[in-house]
Amino acid sequence: DDSSYTLKICSWNVAGLRAILRNQPKTLPNLVKDHNIDILCLQETKLQESHLNDPKLHIRSTLDEDGYDSYWSCSTTKKGYSGTAVFVKR
């Protein structure tokens, strides 16, 4: 019976997501593709709500074309502090 399925979850402390997206834009798409990741969890994104909505940065659409929905949490008490993102394969 080949009906079993392995759920792959990856967790990564990125210590600042904007730098990765700017300097190595293929890193996240390559990671989820190469390892067939179902759920990608990022910590320490260091993003503010304004970054998520900036049309120049395209952060909200990260991995959208790769078939993932994204969920974001930004620190509201200390700007650029902490923050998480979760990408779930559709």
C-alpha positions as CSV (number, residue, x, y, z in Angstrom):
1,D,0.0,0.0,0.0
2,D,1.5,3.3,-1.1
3,S,-1.1,5.5,0.5
4,S,1.2,6.9,3.3
5,Y,2.4,10.4,3.2
6,T,5.3,12.2,4.9
7,L,4.6,15.8,6.0
8,K,7.8,17.8,5.7
9,I,8.1,20.8,8.0
10,C,11.2,23.1,7.9
11,S,11.9,25.7,10.6
12,W,14.6,28.4,10.0
13,N,15.7,31.4,12.0
14,V,16.5,33.8,9.2
15,A,17.7,36.7,11.3
16,G,16.1,39.2,8.9
17,L,14.1,38.2,5.8
18,R,14.5,41.3,3.7
19,A,18.2,40.8,3.3
20,I,17.7,37.2,2.1
21,L,14.9,38.3,-0.4
22,R,17.0,41.1,-1.7
23,N,20.5,39.4,-1.9
24,Q,19.5,35.8,-2.6
25,P,15.9,35.9,-4.0
26,K,16.0,32.3,-5.1
27,T,16.9,30.9,-1.7
28,L,13.3,30.2,-0.4
29,P,11.9,28.9,-3.7
30,N,14.9,26.6,-4.1
31,L,14.6,25.4,-0.5
32,V,11.0,24.4,-0.8
33,K,11.5,22.9,-4.2
34,D,14.7,20.9,-3.5
35,H,13.3,19.5,-0.2
36,N,9.6,19.2,-1.2
37,I,8.6,21.1,1.9
38,D,5.0,21.2,2.9
39,I,5.2,23.8,5.7
40,L,8.0,26.4,6.0
41,C,8.3,28.3,9.3
42,L,10.5,31.3,9.5
43,Q,11.5,33.1,12.8
44,E,13.2,36.4,13.4
45,T,11.9,37.9,10.1
46,K,12.4,41.4,11.6
47,L,9.6,42.8,9.5
48,Q,7.1,45.5,10.1
49,E,3.5,45.6,8.8
50,S,4.6,48.4,6.4
51,H,7.2,46.0,4.8
52,L,4.5,43.4,4.1
53,N,2.3,46.0,2.3
54,D,5.1,47.7,0.4
55,P,4.5,47.0,-3.3
56,K,8.2,47.5,-4.1
57,L,9.3,44.6,-1.8
58,H,6.6,42.0,-2.8
59,I,7.0,40.3,0.6
60,R,3.4,39.1,0.9
61,S,3.7,37.3,-2.4
62,T,6.8,35.4,-1.4
63,L,6.4,31.7,-2.5
64,D,2.9,32.5,-3.9
65,E,3.9,31.4,-7.4
66,D,5.5,28.3,-5.9
67,G,2.1,27.2,-4.6
68,Y,2.2,28.4,-0.9
69,D,-0.2,30.4,1.2
70,S,1.6,32.7,3.7
71,Y,0.8,33.8,7.2
72,W,2.7,36.6,8.9
73,S,3.1,38.0,12.4
74,C,5.0,41.2,13.1
75,S,6.0,42.8,16.4
76,T,3.9,45.8,17.1
77,T,5.6,46.8,20.3
78,K,9.2,47.0,19.0
79,K,9.6,47.7,15.3
80,G,11.8,45.4,13.3
81,Y,12.0,43.0,16.2
82,S,11.2,39.3,16.1
83,G,8.4,38.3,13.7
84,T,7.4,35.0,12.1
85,A,6.1,33.7,8.8
86,V,4.6,30.4,7.9
87,F,4.2,29.1,4.3
88,V,1.8,26.2,3.7
89,K,1.7,24.3,0.5
90,R,-1.7,24.5,-1.3
